[in-house]
Amino acid sequence: MTRVLVLAGGPDAEREVSLQSGAGVADAARRAGLEVVHETIGRPSVSELRALIERAGAQAVFPALHGPWGEGGPLQDMLETIGVAYVGCRSHAARLAMDKLATKLFAAQAGVPTLPAAVLNPLDDVCPLALPVVVKPVHEGSSVGLHLCPDRGAWARALAAVRDAHHAHPHRTSMVERMVRGVELTVGVLGGEALPVVRIEPASGVYDYDAKYVREDTRYSVAPELPDGVSERVRQDAISVARALGVRHLCRVDFLMEDGADGVRYWLLEANTMPGFTSHSLLPMAAAHAGLDMPALVRRLVEMATHDAGANGRNARTGGS
């Protein structure tokens, strides 16, 4: 029987969400018949993490962490150094996907539509794009630090908040993106295949942190009726984004669909390489619609991780690639 170490917590702003995801993964793994060790971490060193894995006797690690450290490359670097099988992207793809601007560039090269965007320099008073815009950190998820700026007053407030955040976190980079009023769609990608589209309809009209994790009034529609061809195109574009970034195992790709004067269009928002596994989470919701409940989903992800680790070991011994 495979023993899996489920990690949760971490030092990022999404720590509380990670704790919920970790609990969901651990419970599902147990129900799937796996042996489970569930640990909450902060920011361990490589030696501390290696000791934790060895004490657990883990054959695979499921890092249910969200944010720049736990999802965006540093933790993945450590797991690769240790040489343990783990669920999710390798470090290079994790870094690319955590960077919203890099994701947009790779997506555009793959022919996926994206909105105009620019880096926000907090020293500048003038917005680099014409209003209305959205301001958000380049390297955060879960709508952390999101500001909608329909007018100059909202822009001034967002800029002040970005400046405060920059003083507290000097290495944080923010971006400005053209704001579009529309409906958010998300597509999970599992093992290189697209799951059903999920349509998101927050009661407040804004899919912010509270709408995602706190309130219970956001409506989700799995495999909704969409304008002709949109579902097929957006699912294929999600696969294209995952391939362009080099994602493995799983990710969730978010889009915004607008019904404008020129007809229905949609735009890439971002990619998430370790989507949530909470009661509100969308990839498990779509997987369940496709016939994979949470235990089956978690088991499949762990099997992907152990298979890849075995294949890499065989390649190393035989000189394959």
PAZAPA-4460 file (N, C-alpha, C; in steps of 0.05 Angstrom, whole numbers, plus 32768, in hexadecimal, padded with zeros to 4 digits):
% residues 321
    n_x    n_y    n_z   ca_x   ca_y   ca_z    c_x    c_y    c_z   seq   type   mol
   8011   7FE8   8000   8000   8000   8000   8012   8019   8000     1      M     A
   800B   802C   7FEF   801B   8045   7FEC   8016   8056   8005     2      T     A
   802C   8060   8010   802B   8073   8026   8031   808F   801B     3      R     A
   801E   80A1   801F   8021   80BC   8014   8022   80D0   802B     4      V     A
   8034   80E3   8028   8037   80F9   803B   8028   8111   8030     5      L     A
   8013   811A   803D   8004   8132   8035   800F   814A   8044     6      V     A
   8019   815E   8035   8023   8176   8042   800F   818D   803E     7      L     A
   800C   819D   8053   7FFA   81B4   8052   8006   81CA   8062     8      A     A
   7FFB   81E2   805F   8005   81FA   806E   8017   820B   805C     9      G     A
   8030   820C   8064   8044   821C   8055   8043   8239   805E    10      G     A
   8056   8249   8054   8059   8265   805C   8049   8279   804C    11      P     A
   803A   8270   8038   802D   8283   8025   8013   828E   8030    12      D     A
   8009   82A3   8022   7FF0   82B0   802A   7FD8   829D   8029    13      A     A
   7FDA   8288   801A   7FC4   8274   8017   7FC7   825D   802B    14      E     A
   7FD5   8261   8041   7FD9   824C   8054   7FBF   823F   805E    15      R     A
   7FAC   8250   8065   7F92   8246   8070   7F84   8234   805B    16      E     A
   7F84   823D   8042   7F78   822C   802D   7F87   8212   802B    17      V     A
   7FA2   8213   802C   7FB2   81FB   802B   7FAB   81E7   8041    18      S     A
   7FA6   81F1   8059   7F9F   81E0   806F   7F85   81D1   8069    19      L     A
   7F72   81DF   805C   7F59   81D2   8055   7F5E   81BD   803E    20      Q     A
   7F6E   81C5   802B   7F75   81B2   8015   7F82   8199   801F    21      S     A
   7F96   819D   8031   7FA4   8187   803C   7F92   8173   804B    22      G     A
   7F7F   817E   805A   7F6C   816D   8068   7F5B   815E   8055    23      A     A
   7F52   816B   803F   7F42   815E   802B   7F51   8148   801C    24      G     A
   7F6B   814D   8016   7F7B   8139   8008   7F80   8121   801A    25      V     A
   7F87   8127   8033   7F8D   8111   8046   7F75   80FF   804A    26      A     A
   7F5E   810B   804E   7F45   80FB   8051   7F3F   80EB   8039    27      D     A
   7F42   80F6   8021   7F3C   80E8   8009   7F50   80D1   8004    28      A     A
   7F6A   80D6   800B   7F7E   80C2   8007   7F79   80AA   801A    29      A     A
   7F70   80AF   8032   7F69   8099   8044   7F52   8089   8039    30      R     A
   7F3E   8097   802F   7F26   8089   8024   7F2D   807A   800B    31      R     A
   7F43   8082   7FFE   7F4C   8074   7FE6   7F5D   805B   7FED    32      A     A
   7F61   8057   8006   7F71   803F   800F   7F8F   8044   8011    33      G     A
   7F98   805D   800F   7FB4   8063   8012   7FBB   8067   802F    34      L     A
   7FD4   8061   8036   7FDE   8068   8051   7FE6   8085   8050    35      E     A
   7FDD   8094   8064   7FE0   80B1   8064   7FEE   80BB   807C    36      V     A
   8002   80CC   8078   800D   80DD   808D   8008   80FA   8085    37      V     A
   7FFB   8108   8097   7FF2   8124   8091   8001   8137   80A3    38      H     A
   8011   8149   8097   8022   815B   80A6   801D   8178   809E    39      E     A
   801D   818A   80B2   801C   81A6   80AD   8039   81B1   80AF    40      T     A
   8041   81C1   809B   805C   81CB   809A   805C   81EA   8098    41      I     A
   8073   81F5   809E   8077   8212   8099   8088   8215   8081    42      G     A
   80A2   821C   8085   80B6   821E   8070   80CE   820D   8078    43      R     A
   80CC   81F3   8075   80E2   81E2   807E   80FA   81E4   806C    44      P     A
   8112   81DD   8077   812A   81DB   8066   8129   81C0   8058    45      S     A
   813C   81BC   8045   813D   81A2   8037   8141   818B   804B    46      V     A
   8154   818F   805D   815A   817A   8071   8142   8174   8082    47      S     A
   8133   8189   808A   811B   8185   809B   8105   8176   808B    48      E     A
   8102   817E   8072   80EE   8171   8062   80F6   8154   805C    49      L     A
   810F   814F   8057   8118   8133   8053   8113   8122   806B    50      R     A
   8119   812D   8083   8115   811E   809C   80F7   8118   809F    51      A     A
   80E6   812B   8098   80C9   8128   809B   80BF   8111   8089    52      L     A
   80C9   8111   8070   80C2   80FC   805D   80CB   80E1   8066    53      I     A
   80E4   80E0   8071   80EF   80C6   807A   80E0   80BC   8092    54      E     A
   80D9   80CE   80A5   80C9   80C5   80BC   80AE   80BA   80B4    55      R     A
   80A2   80C7   80A0   8088   80BE   8097   808A   80A4   8087    56      A     A
   80A1   809D   807D   80A4   8085   806D   8094   8088   8053    57      G     A
   8093   80A1   8048   8082   80A7   8032   808E   809E   8017    58      A     A
   807E   8092   8007   8086   808B   7FEB   807F   80A1   7FD8    59      Q     A
   806D   80B3   7FE0   8065   80CA   7FCF   805C   80E0   7FE1    60      A     A
   805F   80F9   7FD7   8057   8111   7FE6   8041   811F   7FD6    61      V     A
   802C   8127   7FE4   8017   8137   7FD8   8018   8152   7FE5    62      F     A
   8026   8166   7FD8   8029   8180   7FE3   8011   8192   7FDE    63      P     A
   7FFD   8192   7FF0   7FE4   81A1   7FEC   7FE8   81BD   7FF5    64      A     A
   7FFC   81CB   7FEA   8002   81E6   7FF1   7FFC   81F9   7FDA    65      L     A
   7FF4   8211   7FE1   7FED   8225   7FCD   7FFD   823F   7FD2    66      H     A
   8008   824A   7FBD   8017   8263   7FC0   8033   8260   7FB5    67      G     A
   8042   8277   7FB5   805C   8278   7FA8   8071   8263   7FB3    68      P     A
   8071   825F   7FCD   8085   824C   7FD8   807C   822F   7FD4    69      W     A
   8064   8229   7FDC   805B   820E   7FDC   8052   8203   7FC1    70      G     A
   804A   8215   7FAF   8040   820D   7F95   8051   8217   7F7E    71      E     A
   8061   822B   7F84   806F   823A   7F6E   808C   8233   7F6A    72      G     A
   8096   821C   7F73   80B1   8214   7F6D   80C3   820E   7F84    73      G     A
   80C5   821E   7F99   80D8   8218   7FAE   80D4   81FD   7FBC    74      P     A
   80BC   81F6   7FC3   80B7   81DC   7FCF   80BC   81C5   7FBB    75      L     A
   80B5   81CA   7FA2   80BB   81B6   7F8D   80D9   81B1   7F89    76      Q     A
   80E8   81C7   7F8B   8105   81C4   7F89   810F   81B1   7F9F    77      D     A
   8105   81B5   7FB7   810D   81A4   7FCE   8105   8187   7FCA    78      M     A
   80ED   8182   7FC1   80E4   8167   7FBD   80F4   8159   7FA7    79      L     A
   80FD   8168   7F93   810E   815D   7F7E   812A   8157   7F89    80      E     A
   8134   8169   7F9A   814E   8164   7FA6   814E   814B   7FB7    81      T     A
   8138   8147   7FC5   8135   812F   7FD6   8132   8116   7FC5    82      I     A
   8124   8119   7FAE   8121   8102   7F9C   8108   80F1   7FA2    83      G     A
   80F3   80FD   7FAE   80DB   80EF   7FB5   80C6   80F4   7F9F    84      V     A
   80B5   80E0   7F9B   809E   80E4   7F89   808B   80F8   7F96    85      A     A
   8081   810B   7F85   806E   811E   7F90   8059   8126   7F7B    86      Y     A
   8042   812E   7F84   802C   8136   7F73   8030   8153   7F6A    87      V     A
   802B   8158   7F51   802B   8173   7F47   8043   8179   7F35    88      G     A
   8044   8193   7F2D   8058   819B   7F1A   8075   8199   7F24    89      C     A
   8087   8196   7F12   80A3   8199   7F19   80A9   81B7   7F1C    90      R     A
   80C0   81BD   7F27   80C5   81D8   7F31   80C4   81ED   7F1A    91      S     A
   80CF   81E6   7F03   80D0   81FA   7EED   80B4   8202   7EE4    92      H     A
   80A3   81EE   7EE0   8087   81F4   7ED8   8078   8202   7EEE    93      A     A
   807E   81FB   7F07   8070   8208   7F1E   8077   8225   7F1E    94      A     A
   8090   822C   7F19   8098   8249   7F19   808A   8258   7F03    95      R     A
   8089   824C   7EEB   807C   8259   7ED5   805F   825E   7EDA    96      L     A
   8051   824A   7EE4   8034   824D   7EE8   802E   8260   7EFF    97      A     A
   803F   8262   7F13   803B   8275   7F29   803E   8292   7F20    98      M     A
   804C   8296   7F0A   8051   82B0   7EFF   803B   82B6   7EEB    99      D     A
   8028   82C7   7EF2   8011   82CC   7EE1   8019   82D8   7EC6   100      K     A
   802D   82EA   7EC6   8036   82F6   7EAD   8044   82E2   7E9B   101      L     A
   8055   82D1   7EA7   8062   82BC   7E97   804D   82A9   7E8B   102      A     A
   8039   82A2   7E9B   8024   8291   7E92   8016   829D   7E7A   103      T     A
   8010   82B7   7E7B   8003   82C5   7E65   8014   82C4   7E4C   104      K     A
   802E   82C7   7E4F   8040   82C7   7E37   8040   82AB   7E2B   105      L     A
   8043   8296   7E3B   8043   827B   7E30   8028   8274   7E24   106      F     A
   8013   827D   7E30   7FF8   8278   7E25   7FF5   8286   7E0A   107      A     A
   7FFD   829F   7E09   7FFB   82AE   7DF0   800B   82A0   7DD9   108      A     A
   8022   8296   7DE0   8032   8287   7DCC   8024   826E   7DC3   109      Q     A
   8013   8262   7DD4   8004   824A   7DCD   7FEA   8251   7DC0   110      A     A
   7FE4   826B   7DBB   7FCC   8273   7DAD   7FB4   8276   7DBF   111      G     A
   7FB8   8277   7DDA   7FA2   827A   7DEC   7F9E   8298   7DF2   112      V     A
   7F85   82A2   7DF0   7F81   82BF   7DF3   7F85   82C8   7E10   113      P     A
   7F94   82DF   7E12   7F99   82EB   7E2C   7F94   8309   7E2B   114      T     A
   7F8E   8315   7E42   7F89   8331   7E43   7FA3   8341   7E45   115      L     A
   7FA3   835A   7E3B   7FBA   836B   7E3F   7FC1   836F   7E5C   116      P     A
   7FDB   836F   7E62   7FE4   8371   7E7E   8000   837E   7E7F   117      A     A
   8007   8388   7E96   8021   8395   7E9A   8029   8392   7EB7   118      A     A
   8043   8393   7EBC   804D   8395   7ED8   8046   83B0   7EE4   119      V     A
   803E   83B0   7EFD   8038   83C9   7F0B   8050   83D1   7F1C   120      L     A
   805B   83E8   7F16   8071   83F3   7F26   8063   8405   7F3C   121      N     A
   8066   83FE   7F55   8058   840D   7F6A   8062   842A   7F6D   122      P     A
   8078   8431   7F60   8082   844C   7F60   8072   845E   7F4D   123      L     A
   8064   8452   7F39   8056   8461   7F25   8039   8467   7F2E   124      D     A
   8031   8480   7F2A   8015   8487   7F31   8002   8481   7F1A   125      D     A
   800C   8480   7F01   7FFC   847D   7EEA   7FF8   845F   7EE4   126      V     A
   7FE0   8457   7EDF   7FDB   843B   7ED8   7FE6   8435   7EBC   127      C     A
   7FF4   841E   7EB9   8000   8418   7E9F   7FEC   8410   7E89   128      P     A
   7FD3   840A   7E91   7FBE   8404   7E7E   7FA6   8416   7E83   129      L     A
   7F96   8419   7E6F   7F7E   842A   7E72   7F6A   841C   7E84   130      A     A
   7F5D   842B   7E96   7F49   8420   7EA7   7F31   8418   7E97   131      L     A
   7F22   8403   7EA0   7F24   83F5   7EBA   7F39   83DF   7EB8   132      P     A
   7F45   83D9   7ED0   7F5A   83C4   7ED1   7F56   83B4   7EEB   133      V     A
   7F64   839E   7EEC   7F67   838D   7F03   7F84   838E   7F0C   134      V     A
   7F88   8391   7F26   7FA3   8391   7F32   7FA5   8378   7F43   135      V     A
   7FBB   8369   7F40   7FBF   8351   7F50   7FDC   834A   7F51   136      K     A
   7FE5   833B   7F66   8001   8331   7F67   8006   831E   7F50   137      P     A
   801F   831E   7F47   8027   830C   7F31   802A   82EF   7F3C   138      V     A
   8032   82EC   7F55   8039   82D2   7F60   8028   82C9   7F77   139      H     A
   800E   82CF   7F77   7FFC   82C5   7F8C   7FE4   82B9   7F7E   140      E     A
   7FD5   82A9   7F8E   7FBC   829D   7F84   7FA5   82A4   7F97   141      G     A
   7F8E   8296   7F92   7F76   8299   7FA3   7F6D   82B6   7FA5   142      S     A
   7F72   82C6   7F91   7F6A   82E2   7F90   7F76   82F3   7FA7   143      S     A
   7F8D   82EA   7FB1   7F9B   82F9   7FC6   7FA5   8313   7FB9   144      V     A
   7F9F   832A   7FC5   7FA8   8344   7FBB   7F9A   834E   7FA2   145      G     A
   7F82   8344   7F9C   7F73   834B   7F84   7F65   8366   7F88   146      L     A
   7F67   8378   7F75   7F5A   8392   7F76   7F4D   8397   7F5B   147      H     A
   7F33   839D   7F5B   7F24   83A5   7F43   7F24   83C3   7F42   148      L     A
   7F2C   83CE   7F2B   7F2F   83EB   7F28   7F1F   83F6   7F11   149      C     A
   7F05   83FA   7F15   7EF4   8405   7EFF   7EF8   8423   7EFA   150      P     A
   7F04   8431   7F0E   7F06   844E   7F0B   7F20   8457   7F1A   151      D     A
   7F25   8472   7F18   7F3E   847D   7F24   7F3F   847A   7F42   152      R     A
   7F28   847C   7F4F   7F28   8479   7F6C   7F30   845D   7F75   153      G     A
   7F25   8449   7F67   7F2C   842D   7F6D   7F4A   8428   7F66   154      A     A
   7F53   8434   7F50   7F70   8431   7F49   7F81   843D   7F5F   155      W     A
   7F7B   8454   7F6A   7F8B   8461   7F7F   7F8B   844F   7F98   156      A     A
   7F75   8444   7F9F   7F74   8432   7FB6   7F84   8419   7FB2   157      R     A
   7F82   840E   7F9A   7F92   83F6   7F93   7FB0   83FC   7F94   158      A     A
   7FB8   8412   7F89   7FD4   841A   7F88   7FDF   841D   7FA5   159      L     A
   7FCF   842A   7FB6   7FD7   842D   7FD2   7FDA   8412   7FE0   160      A     A
   7FC8   83FF   7FDA   7FCA   83E4   7FE6   7FE3   83D6   7FDB   161      A     A
   7FE8   83D9   7FC1   8000   83CC   7FB6   801A   83D7   7FC2   162      V     A
   801A   83F1   7FC7   8032   83FE   7FD3   8035   83F4   7FF0   163      R     A
   8020   83F1   7FFF   8022   83E6   801A   802C   83CA   8019   164      D     A
   8021   83BA   8007   802A   839E   8005   8047   839C   7FFC   165      A     A
   8050   83AF   7FEB   806C   83AF   7FE2   807F   83B5   7FF9   166      H     A
   8077   83C7   800B   8087   83CD   8022   808A   83B5   8034   167      H     A
   8074   83A6   8037   8074   838E   8048   8082   8377   803B   168      A     A
   8080   8375   8020   808B   835F   8011   809A   836B   7FF9   169      H     A
   80B2   8374   7FFC   80C0   8383   7FE7   80C4   8373   7FCD   170      P     A
   80C3   8359   7FCE   80C8   8349   7FB6   80AE   8342   7FA7   171      H     A
   8097   834B   7FB2   807E   8345   7FA5   807A   8357   7F8C   172      R     A
   8072   834B   7F76   806D   8359   7F5D   804F   8359   7F57   173      T     A
   8045   8370   7F4F   8029   8371   7F48   8026   8377   7F2A   174      S     A
   800E   8372   7F20   8009   8376   7F04   7FEE   8383   7F00   175      M     A
   7FEB   838F   7EE9   7FD1   839B   7EE1   7FC8   838D   7EC8   176      V     A
   7FAE   8387   7EC8   7FA2   8379   7EB1   7F88   8386   7EAA   177      E     A
   7F82   8387   7E90   7F69   8393   7E88   7F51   8385   7E94   178      R     A
   7F3F   8394   7E9F   7F28   8388   7EAD   7F11   8382   7E99   179      M     A
   7F07   836A   7E9A   7EF0   8362   7E89   7EDA   8358   7E9C   180      V     A
   7EC2   8361   7E97   7EAB   8357   7EA5   7EA1   833E   7E97   181      R     A
   7EA0   8328   7EA5   7E97   830F   7E99   7E94   82F9   7EAD   182      G     A
   7E93   82E1   7EA3   7E8F   82C9   7EB3   7EA8   82B9   7EB4   183      V     A
   7EB0   82B0   7ECD   7EC8   82A1   7ECF   7EC3   8284   7ECA   184      E     A
   7ED4   8278   7EBA   7ED4   825B   7EB4   7EEE   824F   7EBD   185      L     A
   7EED   8236   7EC6   7F06   8229   7ECD   7F06   820D   7EC2   186      T     A
   7F1E   8203   7EBB   7F21   81E8   7EAF   7F37   81DA   7EBE   187      V     A
   7F31   81C4   7ECA   7F46   81B3   7ED6   7F53   81A2   7EC1   188      G     A
   7F6D   819E   7EC3   7F7B   818C   7EB1   7F88   8176   7EC2   189      V     A
   7F81   815E   7EBC   7F8A   8147   7ECC   7F97   8133   7EBA   190      L     A
   7FB1   812E   7EBE   7FC0   811C   7EAE   7FC0   8123   7E90   191      G     A
   7FBF   813D   7E8B   7FC0   8147   7E6F   7FA5   8148   7E61   192      G     A
   7F8F   8141   7E70   7F74   8142   7E64   7F63   8156   7E73   193      E     A
   7F52   8164   7E64   7F41   8179   7E70   7F29   816D   7E7D   194      A     A
   7F23   8176   7E95   7F0A   816F   7EA3   7EF4   8181   7E99   195      L     A
   7EDB   817C   7EA2   7EC5   818E   7E9A   7ECA   81AB   7EA3   196      P     A
   7EBF   81BD   7E93   7EC0   81DA   7E9B   7EAF   81DF   7EB3   197      V     A
   7EB8   81F1   7EC5   7EA8   81FA   7EDB   7EA3   8218   7ED7   198      V     A
   7E89   8220   7ED9   7E82   823C   7ED7   7E7E   8246   7EF4   199      R     A
   7E89   825E   7EF9   7E8A   8269   7F14   7E79   8282   7F14   200      I     A
   7E66   8283   7F27   7E54   829B   7F29   7E52   82A4   7F46   201      E     A
   7E65   82B6   7F4E   7E64   82C0   7F6A   7E4D   82D3   7F6E   202      P     A
   7E40   82D1   7F85   7E29   82E2   7F8A   7E30   8300   7F8A   203      A     A
   7E49   8306   7F93   7E52   8322   7F94   7E5A   832D   7F79   204      S     A
   7E5E   831B   7F65   7E67   8323   7F4B   7E85   8322   7F49   205      G     A
   7E93   831E   7F5F   7EB1   831D   7F5F   7EB9   8303   7F6C   206      V     A
   7EC9   82F4   7F5E   7ED3   82DA   7F68   7EEC   82DE   7F78   207      Y     A
   7EE9   82EA   7F90   7F00   82F0   7FA1   7F05   82DA   7FB5   208      D     A
   7F17   82DF   7FC8   7F1E   82CB   7FDC   7F06   82C1   7FEC   209      Y     A
   7EF5   82D4   7FF5   7EDD   82CC   8005   7ECA   82BC   7FF4   210      D     A
   7EC6   82C3   7FDB   7EB4   82B4   7FCA   7EBF   8298   7FC5   211      A     A
   7ED9   8295   7FC5   7EE5   827A   7FC0   7EE4   8268   7FD9   212      K     A
   7EE9   8274   7FF1   7EEE   8263   8008   7EDD   8269   8021   213      Y     A
   7ECF   827F   8021   7EC1   8287   803A   7EA3   8285   8036   214      V     A
   7E98   8294   8023   7E7B   8294   8020   7E71   827B   8012   215      R     A
   7E58   8276   8015   7E4B   825E   8009   7E38   8266   7FF2   216      E     A
   7E3A   827F   7FE8   7E26   8288   7FD5   7E30   8288   7FB8   217      D     A
   7E49   827E   7FB3   7E53   827D   7F98   7E47   8264   7F8A   218      T     A
   7E3D   8267   7F72   7E31   8251   7F63   7E45   8246   7F4F   219      R     A
   7E46   822B   7F4E   7E58   821D   7F3C   7E48   820B   7F2A   220      Y     A
   7E4D   820D   7F10   7E3F   81FC   7EFD   7E54   81EB   7EEE   221      S     A
   7E53   81D1   7EF1   7E65   81BF   7EE4   7E5A   81B7   7EC8   222      V     A
   7E6B   81B8   7EB4   7E62   81B3   7E98   7E4A   81C3   7E91   223      A     A
   7E4B   81DE   7E94   7E34   81EF   7E8E   7E2F   81F1   7E70   224      P     A
   7E18   81FB   7E69   7E12   8202   7E4E   7E20   821C   7E48   225      E     A
   7E31   821C   7E34   7E40   8234   7E2C   7E3A   8239   7E0E   226      L     A
   7E40   8251   7E05   7E3D   8257   7DE8   7E4C   8242   7DD7   227      P     A
   7E42   823E   7DBF   7E4C   8229   7DAD   7E6B   822A   7DAB   228      D     A
   7E77   8213   7DB1   7E93   820F   7DAE   7EA5   8219   7DC4   229      G     A
   7E9A   8228   7DD7   7EAB   8234   7DEC   7EB6   821E   7DFE   230      V     A
   7EA5   820B   7E07   7EAE   81F7   7E19   7EC5   81E7   7E0D   231      S     A
   7EC2   81DF   7DF4   7ED7   81CF   7DE7   7EF1   81DF   7DE4   232      E     A
   7EEE   81F9   7DDD   7F06   8209   7DD8   7F15   820F   7DF3   233      R     A
   7F05   8215   7E08   7F12   821D   7E21   7F1F   8204   7E2D   234      V     A
   7F14   81ED   7E2A   7F21   81D4   7E34   7F3B   81CF   7E25   235      R     A
   7F3A   81D2   7E0A   7F53   81CE   7DFB   7F68   81E3   7E02   236      Q     A
   7F5F   81FB   7E06   7F73   8210   7E0E   7F7F   820B   7E29   237      D     A
   7F6F   81FF   7E3C   7F7A   81F8   7E56   7F90   81E4   7E53   238      A     A
   7F8C   81D0   7E41   7FA1   81BC   7E3C   7FB9   81C9   7E2F   239      I     A
   7FB5   81DC   7E1D   7FCB   81EA   7E10   7FDB   81FA   7E24   240      S     A
   7FCE   8207   7E37   7FDD   8216   7E4B   7FED   8203   7E5C   241      V     A
   7FE1   81ED   7E65   7FF0   81DA   7E75   8008   81CF   7E67   242      A     A
   8005   81C9   7E4D   801C   81BF   7E3E   8031   81D4   7E3B   243      R     A
   8029   81ED   7E35   803C   8202   7E31   804D   8207   7E4A   244      A     A
   8041   8204   7E61   804F   8209   7E7A   805F   81F0   7E84   245      L     A
   8059   81D9   7E78   8066   81C1   7E81   805A   81B4   7E99   246      G     A
   8040   81B9   7E9D   8032   81AE   7EB4   8030   8190   7EB3   247      V     A
   8032   8183   7ECB   802D   8166   7ECC   8018   8161   7EE2   248      R     A
   800B   814B   7EE0   7FF7   8140   7EF3   7FDD   8150   7EF3   249      H     A
   7FDE   8169   7EFC   7FC5   8178   7EFF   7FCA   8196   7EFE   250      L     A
   7FB6   81A4   7EF6   7FB5   81C1   7EF8   7F98   81CA   7EF4   251      C     A
   7F93   81E3   7EF9   7F79   81EF   7EF3   7F7F   8209   7EE5   252      R     A
   7F71   820D   7ECE   7F76   8225   7EBE   7F5C   8236   7EBE   253      V     A
   7F5F   824F   7EC5   7F48   8261   7EC8   7F46   8274   7EB1   254      D     A
   7F2D   8279   7EA8   7F27   828A   7E92   7F11   829D   7E99   255      F     A
   7F0E   82B3   7E8B   7EF8   82C6   7E8E   7EEA   82C9   7E73   256      L     A
   7ED0   82C3   7E73   7EC0   82C5   7E5A   7EAF   82DE   7E5A   257      M     A
   7EB1   82ED   7E45   7EA0   8305   7E42   7E8F   8304   7E2A   258      E     A
   7E77   8310   7E2C   7E64   8311   7E16   7E63   832E   7E0D   259      D     A
   7E74   8335   7DFA   7E77   8351   7DF2   7E6A   8357   7DD7   260      G     A
   7E6F   836F   7DCD   7E64   8377   7DB4   7E6D   8366   7D9D   261      A     A
   7E85   835B   7DA0   7E91   834A   7D8B   7E8A   832C   7D8F   262      D     A
   7E78   8326   7DA1   7E70   830B   7DA7   7E7E   8300   7DC0   263      G     A
   7E7C   82E6   7DC4   7E87   82DA   7DDC   7EA5   82D5   7DD8   264      V     A
   7EB4   82DE   7DEB   7ED1   82D9   7DEC   7ED9   82D0   7E08   265      R     A
   7EF0   82C3   7E0A   7EFB   82BC   7E24   7F18   82C1   7E25   266      Y     A
   7F22   82C5   7E3D   7F3E   82CC   7E41   7F4A   82BB   7E58   267      W     A
   7F64   82B4   7E55   7F72   82A6   7E6A   7F76   82B9   7E82   268      L     A
   7F71   82AF   7E9A   7F78   82BE   7EB2   7F92   82B3   7EBF   269      L     A
   7F93   8299   7EC5   7FAB   828E   7ED2   7FA9   8270   7ED2   270      E     A
   7FBF   8264   7EDA   7FC0   8247   7EDE   7FC9   8241   7EFB   271      A     A
   7FBD   822D   7F07   7FC3   8224   7F22   7FCD   8208   7F22   272      N     A
   7FE6   8203   7F2B   7FF1   81E9   7F29   7FEB   81D7   7F41   273      T     A
   7FE1   81E3   7F57   7FD7   81D2   7F6D   7FBC   81DE   7F75   274      M     A
   7FA7   81D8   7F66   7F8D   81E3   7F6C   7F83   81DA   7F88   275      P     A
   7F70   81E7   7F92   7F65   81E1   7FAD   7F58   81C5   7FAE   276      G     A
   7F58   81BA   7FC6   7F4A   81A1   7FCB   7F38   81A5   7FE3   277      F     A
   7F2A   81BC   7FE4   7F18   81C2   7FF9   7EFB   81BC   7FF1   278      T     A
   7EE8   81C1   8002   7ECC   81BC   7FFC   7EC2   81CE   7FE5   279      S     A
   7ED0   81E5   7FE0   7EC9   81F7   7FCB   7ED9   81F3   7FB1   280      H     A
   7EEB   81E0   7FB1   7EFF   81DF   7F9C   7EF4   81D4   7F82   281      S     A
   7EFE   81DF   7F6C   7EF2   81DB   7F52   7EFD   81C3   7F42   282      L     A
   7F17   81BD   7F44   7F21   81A6   7F36   7F14   818C   7F41   283      L     A
   7F13   8188   7F5C   7F05   8170   7F65   7EE8   816F   7F5D   284      P     A
   7EDB   8186   7F5C   7EBF   8188   7F54   7EBC   817E   7F37   285      M     A
   7ECD   8187   7F25   7ECC   817F   7F09   7ED4   8161   7F06   286      A     A
   7EE8   8158   7F16   7EEF   813C   7F14   7ED8   812A   7F1D   287      A     A
   7ECA   8132   7F32   7EB3   8122   7F3B   7E9E   8120   7F25   288      A     A
   7E99   8136   7F17   7E86   8136   7F01   7E8F   8122   7EEB   289      H     A
   7EA9   811F   7EE8   7EB4   810D   7ED4   7EB7   80F0   7EDE   290      A     A
   7EAE   80EC   7EF7   7EAF   80D0   7F02   7EC5   80CA   7F15   291      G     A
   7ED5   80DE   7F1C   7EEB   80DA   7F30   7EE4   80E9   7F4A   292      L     A
   7EDB   80DA   7F5E   7ED7   80E7   7F78   7EF2   80EE   7F85   293      D     A
   7EF1   80FB   7F9B   7F0A   8104   7FA8   7F1E   80EE   7FAD   294      M     A
   7F15   80D7   7FBA   7F28   80C1   7FBE   7F35   80B7   7FA4   295      P     A
   7F24   80B4   7F8F   7F2F   80AA   7F76   7F42   80BF   7F69   296      A     A
   7F3B   80D8   7F6C   7F4C   80ED   7F61   7F67   80EE   7F6F   297      L     A
   7F67   80ED   7F89   7F80   80EE   7F98   7F91   80D5   7F93   298      V     A
   7F84   80BE   7F92   7F93   80A5   7F8B   7FA0   80A7   7F70   299      R     A
   7F91   80B1   7F5D   7F9C   80B4   7F41   7FB4   80C6   7F41   300      R     A
   7FB3   80DD   7F4F   7FC9   80F0   7F50   7FE2   80E3   7F5D   301      L     A
   7FDE   80D4   7F73   7FF4   80C7   7F80   8000   80B2   7F6D   302      V     A
   7FEF   80A4   7F5F   7FFA   8090   7F4B   800A   809D   7F35   303      E     A
   8000   80B5   7F2C   8010   80C4   7F18   802C   80CB   7F23   304      M     A
   802C   80D4   7F3C   8046   80DC   7F47   8059   80C5   7F4A   305      A     A
   804F   80AE   7F54   8061   8097   7F58   8069   808B   7F3D   306      T     A
   8057   808C   7F29   805E   8082   7F0E   8074   8093   7F02   307      H     A
   8072   80AE   7F04   8086   80C0   7EF9   80A1   80BC   7F07   308      D     A
   80A0   80B9   7F21   80B9   80B5   7F30   80C7   809B   7F27   309      A     A
   80B7   8086   7F23   80C2   806C   7F1A   80CD   806F   7EFE   310      G     A
   80BF   807D   7EEC   80C8   8081   7ED1   80E2   8090   7ED0   311      A     A
   80E4   80A5   7EE1   80FD   80B5   7EE2   8114   80A4   7EEC   312      N     A
   810E   8093   7F00   8124   8081   7F09   812D   806E   7EF4   313      G     A
   811A   8063   7EE5   8122   8051   7ECF   8132   805F   7EBA   314      R     A
   812A   8078   7EB3   8138   8087   7E9F   8154   808E   7EA8   315      N     A
   8157   8094   7EC2   8172   809A   7ECD   8184   8082   7ECB   316      A     A
   8179   806A   7ED0   818A   8052   7ECF   8191   8049   7EB3   317      R     A
   817E   804F   7EA0   8183   8046   7E84   818E   805C   7E72   318      T     A
   818F   8074   7E7C   8198   808A   7E6C   8183   8096   7E5A   319      G     A
   8169   808E   7E5F   8153   8099   7E4F   814D   80B5   7E57   320      G     A
   813A   80C2   7E49   8132   80DD   7E4F   8116   80DF   7E59   321      S     A
***
